[in-house]
């Protein structure tokens, strides 16, 4: 059974979780394909999870019925060979797995937004394993599940300027690293059996604050500052021996330019994140991204932590397919330990204008126009 579990993991993904990898909350595939930029370009109900001030830009009623995303690092020929050689009854057949990172990452969300207000829920799973120590084989295993109910609002403070705040009740399961023996993993009947090795669970409450303004000038320049998990989000133990680790606060700032034309939208954005963490090198804090939105097709590219990222989105009326290829830096500085990943996802959205008439924006999902 574990042979097939490793196969599923490796077909789409692989990663190593280190203290040097920066924590990011729930992120959309659109953001991943644009080099990680999100706070200046987010729109509709997605603003609830990334930049509550952008709720001031919502027009009409936006219902995000669901999104389901799944991804990680693409498999290599060496991975395929190592997996095919596994015999759960023969520990020596696991030798080809030493030094390889296997991971499953999946998330999803639902949300609804009207002008200046939104509410939603997201859940985010991550499981990774890396086999080491040939003398006594063990898997360095990381598992985390963050789930949150989120409610947020925005308040206009000037022409095309908004303050925003979200309040979230979070549940965290895991969030730490354990060393699991080869026998424990090999005898697991399914992935859930591995996840059950992590007993620590907790509940906490967090707050995000934000400010966004758009300048009345050509190319619609937008400036924003977002402070997520103000003062850190800590958890009270609800299960296991200890409370899960807290979520560190994250101060971000960004700027974007864009145009909105019939049949075409274009945006380019620059962001800096984790600005309150002096130990993080500046190269890991920078994100640059762009998106060209055509009827029924979005093309994306960006620069994430020193690496290129690409993405595409396809609209099918209310259904949407997205894919992203990007790289996360697992080391201390860009270029040290690159982890190449891919993610794919399906989402369903319903949008209505101020008169509650259904709209699809002629196949374009991104709107740069602001509320007047």
C-alpha positions as CSV (number, residue, x, y, z in Angstrom):
1,X,0.0,0.0,0.0
2,X,2.8,2.4,0.9
3,X,4.3,1.8,-2.6
4,X,1.2,3.3,-4.1
5,X,1.1,6.1,-1.6
6,X,4.7,7.1,-2.5
7,X,3.8,6.8,-6.2
8,X,0.9,9.2,-5.8
9,X,3.0,11.6,-3.8
10,X,5.9,11.6,-6.3
11,X,3.8,11.9,-9.5
12,X,2.9,15.4,-8.6
13,X,5.0,16.6,-5.7
14,X,8.0,16.5,-3.4
15,X,9.4,18.9,-0.8
16,X,11.5,19.3,2.3
17,X,10.2,21.4,5.1
18,X,12.9,23.3,7.0
19,X,12.8,26.1,9.4
20,X,14.2,28.3,6.6
21,X,11.1,27.8,4.5
22,X,8.8,30.8,4.9
23,X,5.3,30.1,6.1
24,X,2.6,31.4,3.8
25,X,-1.2,31.1,4.5
26,X,-3.7,29.8,2.1
27,X,-2.6,30.9,-1.4
28,X,-4.5,30.7,-4.7
29,X,-3.1,29.2,-7.9
30,X,-3.4,32.6,-9.5
31,X,-0.9,33.9,-7.0
32,X,1.5,31.0,-7.3
33,X,1.6,31.4,-11.1
34,X,2.3,35.1,-10.7
35,X,5.4,34.7,-8.6
36,X,3.5,34.8,-5.4
37,X,2.1,38.3,-5.7
38,X,-1.4,38.6,-4.3
39,X,-2.1,41.6,-2.1
40,X,-2.4,44.2,-4.8
41,X,-4.0,42.0,-7.4
42,X,-6.6,40.0,-5.4
43,X,-10.2,40.5,-6.3
44,X,-13.8,39.6,-5.3
45,X,-14.2,37.1,-2.3
46,X,-10.6,36.0,-2.5
47,X,-9.7,39.3,-0.9
48,X,-11.0,37.9,2.4
49,X,-8.0,35.6,2.8
50,X,-5.3,37.9,1.5
51,X,-6.1,41.6,1.7
52,X,-9.4,42.6,3.5
53,X,-9.0,46.2,2.3
54,X,-9.7,44.9,-1.3
55,X,-13.3,44.0,-0.1
56,X,-14.0,47.7,-0.8
57,X,-13.5,46.9,-4.5
58,X,-16.2,44.2,-4.6
59,X,-19.1,45.1,-6.9
60,X,-22.4,43.2,-6.5
61,X,-22.5,39.7,-5.1
62,X,-19.6,37.2,-5.5
63,X,-20.2,33.6,-4.5
64,X,-17.2,31.4,-4.5
65,X,-18.8,28.0,-4.3
66,X,-15.6,26.0,-4.0
67,X,-12.0,25.5,-5.0
68,X,-10.0,22.3,-4.8
69,X,-6.2,22.4,-5.4
70,X,-3.6,19.7,-5.4
71,X,0.1,19.8,-6.2
72,X,3.8,19.7,-5.5
73,X,7.1,18.7,-7.3
74,X,7.0,16.8,-10.5
75,X,8.3,13.2,-10.6
76,X,11.7,12.3,-12.0
77,X,12.8,9.1,-13.7
78,X,15.0,8.4,-10.6
79,X,11.8,8.7,-8.4
80,X,9.9,6.3,-10.7
81,X,12.7,3.7,-10.5
82,X,13.0,4.0,-6.7
83,X,9.3,3.6,-6.2
84,X,9.0,0.6,-8.6
85,X,11.7,-1.2,-6.7
86,X,9.9,-1.0,-3.3
87,X,9.0,-4.2,-1.5
88,X,7.2,-3.4,1.8
89,X,8.5,-6.7,3.2
90,X,12.1,-6.0,2.3
91,X,13.6,-2.8,4.0
92,X,16.6,-2.9,1.6
93,X,14.4,-2.0,-1.3
94,X,13.9,1.4,0.2
95,X,17.5,2.4,-0.3
96,X,16.7,4.2,-3.5
97,X,14.5,6.6,-1.5
98,X,17.3,8.1,0.6
99,X,17.6,11.8,0.1
100,X,14.3,12.0,-1.9
101,X,11.5,14.2,-0.6
102,X,7.9,13.1,-1.0
103,X,5.0,15.4,-0.4
104,X,1.2,15.8,-0.6
105,X,-0.3,19.3,-0.6
106,X,-4.0,20.0,-1.0
107,X,-6.3,22.8,-0.1
108,X,-9.7,24.3,-0.7
109,X,-12.0,27.2,0.2
110,X,-15.5,28.6,0.0
111,X,-16.5,32.3,0.4
112,X,-19.1,34.9,-0.3
113,X,-18.6,38.7,-0.6
114,X,-20.6,41.8,-1.2
115,X,-19.3,45.4,-1.2
116,X,-17.3,46.0,2.0
117,X,-18.0,42.6,3.6
118,X,-17.1,38.9,3.2
119,X,-17.1,35.6,5.0
120,X,-15.5,32.2,4.2
121,X,-13.7,29.1,5.1
122,X,-10.5,27.4,4.0
123,X,-8.5,24.3,4.8
124,X,-4.9,23.5,3.9
125,X,-3.2,20.1,4.2
126,X,0.5,19.4,3.8
127,X,2.4,16.1,4.3
128,X,6.0,15.4,3.5
129,X,8.5,12.6,4.1
130,X,12.2,12.2,3.6
131,X,14.1,9.0,4.3
132,X,17.5,9.3,6.0
133,X,19.9,7.5,8.3
134,X,20.8,4.3,6.5
135,X,22.0,2.6,9.7
136,X,18.5,3.0,11.3
137,X,16.2,4.3,8.5
138,X,13.7,6.9,9.6
139,X,11.4,9.3,7.8
140,X,11.7,13.0,8.7
141,X,7.9,13.6,8.5
142,X,6.1,16.9,8.5
143,X,2.3,17.3,8.7
144,X,0.1,20.3,9.0
145,X,-3.5,21.1,8.6
146,X,-4.7,24.7,9.0
147,X,-8.4,25.4,8.8
148,X,-10.1,28.8,9.4
149,X,-13.4,30.5,9.5
150,X,-12.9,34.0,8.3
151,X,-15.1,37.1,8.5
152,X,-13.9,40.5,7.2
153,X,-14.8,44.0,6.1
154,X,-13.5,47.2,4.5
155,X,-14.2,50.8,5.2
156,X,-13.7,53.7,2.7
157,X,-11.3,56.4,4.0
158,X,-11.0,58.4,0.8
159,X,-11.5,58.3,-2.9
160,X,-10.5,54.7,-3.9
161,X,-8.9,54.1,-0.5
162,X,-9.9,51.5,2.0
163,X,-9.0,50.1,5.4
164,X,-9.7,46.5,6.0
165,X,-9.8,43.9,8.8
166,X,-10.4,40.2,9.1
167,X,-11.1,38.1,12.1
168,X,-10.4,34.4,11.9
169,X,-10.9,31.4,14.2
170,X,-8.3,28.8,13.3
171,X,-7.7,25.2,14.0
172,X,-4.3,23.7,13.6
173,X,-3.4,20.0,13.5
174,X,0.3,19.1,13.5
175,X,2.6,21.8,12.3
176,X,5.8,20.1,13.6
177,X,8.3,17.5,12.4
178,X,8.5,13.9,13.7
179,X,11.0,11.1,13.0
180,X,8.9,8.0,12.1
181,X,10.6,4.6,11.7
182,X,10.6,2.8,8.3
183,X,8.3,0.1,9.8
184,X,5.8,2.7,10.9
185,X,5.5,4.1,7.4
186,X,5.7,0.8,5.6
187,X,2.9,-0.8,7.7
188,X,0.6,2.2,7.3
189,X,-2.6,1.2,5.4
190,X,-3.2,4.7,4.0
191,X,-2.1,8.3,4.2
192,X,-4.5,8.9,7.1
193,X,-2.5,6.4,9.2
194,X,0.6,8.6,8.8
195,X,-1.3,11.8,9.6
196,X,-2.7,10.1,12.8
197,X,0.9,9.9,14.1
198,X,0.6,13.6,14.8
199,X,-1.6,14.1,17.9
200,X,-1.1,17.8,18.7
201,X,-4.1,20.0,17.9
202,X,-5.1,23.5,18.8
203,X,-7.4,26.4,18.3
204,X,-6.6,30.1,18.0
205,X,-7.8,33.5,16.9
206,X,-6.1,35.8,14.5
207,X,-6.5,39.3,13.0
208,X,-5.4,40.7,9.7
209,X,-5.2,44.5,9.0
210,X,-4.8,46.2,5.6
211,X,-4.8,49.5,3.7
212,X,-5.2,49.9,0.0
213,X,-5.4,52.9,-2.3
214,X,-5.6,53.4,-6.0
215,X,-4.3,56.5,-7.6
216,X,-6.3,58.3,-10.3
217,X,-3.6,58.2,-13.0
218,X,-2.8,56.2,-16.1
219,X,-2.2,52.5,-15.6
220,X,-4.3,52.5,-12.4
221,X,-1.4,52.4,-9.8
222,X,-2.4,50.6,-6.7
223,X,-0.6,50.6,-3.4
224,X,-1.3,48.4,-0.3
225,X,0.0,47.3,3.0
226,X,-1.2,44.1,4.7
227,X,-0.4,42.9,8.2
228,X,-1.4,39.3,8.6
229,X,-1.7,37.4,12.0
230,X,-1.0,40.6,13.9
231,X,1.1,39.8,17.0
232,X,1.4,36.2,15.9
233,X,-1.5,33.7,16.1
234,X,-1.1,31.3,19.0
235,X,-3.0,28.1,19.7
236,X,-4.6,26.6,22.8
237,X,-4.2,22.9,23.0
238,X,-7.3,20.9,22.1
239,X,-5.5,17.5,21.7
240,X,-2.2,15.7,22.1
241,X,0.6,16.6,24.4
242,X,1.4,20.1,23.4
243,X,-0.2,23.0,21.5
244,X,0.8,23.3,17.8
245,X,3.4,26.0,17.0
246,X,2.1,29.5,16.5
247,X,1.8,31.3,13.1
248,X,4.2,34.2,12.9
249,X,3.0,37.7,11.9
250,X,3.7,38.8,8.4
251,X,3.9,42.4,7.2
252,X,3.7,42.9,3.5
253,X,3.7,45.9,1.1
254,X,3.1,46.0,-2.6
255,X,2.4,48.1,-5.7
256,X,0.8,47.2,-9.1
257,X,0.0,48.8,-12.5
258,X,-2.6,47.6,-15.0
259,X,-5.0,48.4,-17.8
260,X,-8.6,47.2,-18.4
261,X,-9.6,47.2,-22.0
262,X,-12.4,45.5,-24.0
263,X,-11.2,41.9,-24.4
264,X,-8.0,42.3,-22.5
265,X,-6.8,43.0,-18.9
266,X,-3.1,43.3,-18.0
267,X,-1.5,43.8,-14.5
268,X,2.0,43.8,-13.2
269,X,2.8,43.8,-9.5
270,X,5.8,44.0,-7.0
271,X,5.5,42.8,-3.4
272,X,7.7,42.5,-0.4
273,X,6.7,40.1,2.4
274,X,7.9,39.1,5.8
275,X,9.2,42.6,6.3
276,X,9.3,42.3,10.1
277,X,11.8,39.4,9.9
278,X,15.4,40.8,9.7
279,X,16.9,37.3,9.5
280,X,15.2,36.5,6.2
281,X,17.3,37.5,3.2
282,X,15.8,40.1,1.0
283,X,15.8,37.8,-2.0
284,X,13.4,35.5,-0.3
285,X,11.0,38.4,0.5
286,X,10.6,39.7,-3.1
287,X,7.9,38.7,-5.5
288,X,7.2,40.0,-9.0
289,X,4.3,38.9,-11.2
290,X,2.2,39.7,-14.2
291,X,-1.0,38.5,-15.8
292,X,-2.6,38.9,-19.2
293,X,-6.3,38.2,-19.1
294,X,-8.1,37.4,-22.4
295,X,-11.6,36.0,-22.9
296,X,-11.6,32.6,-21.3
297,X,-7.8,32.5,-20.9
298,X,-5.4,34.0,-18.3
299,X,-1.6,33.8,-18.9
300,X,0.7,34.4,-15.9
301,X,4.4,34.6,-15.1
302,X,6.5,35.8,-12.2
303,X,9.6,35.8,-10.1
304,X,9.3,34.1,-6.7
305,X,12.2,34.0,-4.2
306,X,14.7,34.2,-7.0
307,X,13.0,31.7,-9.3
308,X,10.7,31.9,-12.3
309,X,7.0,30.9,-12.0
310,X,4.3,30.3,-14.7
311,X,0.6,29.8,-14.6
312,X,-2.5,29.5,-16.8
313,X,-6.2,29.8,-16.1
314,X,-9.1,28.6,-18.3
315,X,-12.7,29.8,-17.8
316,X,-15.7,27.6,-18.7
317,X,-18.6,29.8,-17.7
318,X,-18.9,29.3,-13.9
319,X,-16.1,26.6,-13.9
320,X,-12.4,27.4,-13.8
321,X,-9.3,25.3,-14.2
322,X,-5.9,26.7,-13.0
323,X,-2.4,25.4,-13.1
324,X,0.9,26.8,-11.8
325,X,4.6,25.9,-11.9
326,X,6.8,27.6,-9.3
327,X,9.7,27.1,-7.0
328,X,10.1,27.6,-3.3
329,X,13.4,28.2,-1.6
330,X,14.0,25.7,1.3
331,X,17.4,27.1,2.2
332,X,18.5,30.4,3.8
333,X,19.1,32.3,0.5
334,X,17.8,32.1,-3.1
335,X,19.7,29.5,-5.1
336,X,20.6,27.3,-2.2
337,X,17.9,24.6,-2.1
338,X,15.3,25.0,-4.8
339,X,12.1,22.9,-4.7
340,X,10.2,22.9,-8.0
341,X,6.5,22.4,-7.6
342,X,3.3,22.3,-9.7
343,X,-0.3,22.7,-8.6
344,X,-3.6,22.3,-10.4
345,X,-7.1,23.2,-9.3
346,X,-10.8,23.5,-10.1
347,X,-13.0,26.3,-8.8
348,X,-16.7,27.3,-9.2
349,X,-17.8,30.9,-9.0
350,X,-21.0,32.9,-9.4
351,X,-21.0,36.6,-9.8
352,X,-23.9,39.0,-9.9
353,X,-24.0,42.8,-10.5
354,X,-25.6,45.4,-8.3
355,X,-29.0,44.5,-9.9
356,X,-28.4,40.8,-9.1
357,X,-28.0,39.9,-12.7
358,X,-25.6,37.1,-13.5
359,X,-22.3,38.3,-15.0
360,X,-19.3,36.5,-16.4
361,X,-17.3,39.5,-17.6
362,X,-17.1,38.1,-21.2
363,X,-14.8,35.3,-19.9
364,X,-12.5,37.7,-18.1
365,X,-12.4,37.2,-14.3
366,X,-10.1,40.0,-13.4
367,X,-11.4,43.5,-13.0
368,X,-9.2,46.5,-12.1
369,X,-11.9,49.0,-12.0
370,X,-12.6,50.4,-8.5
371,X,-15.8,51.5,-6.7
372,X,-16.4,55.2,-7.2
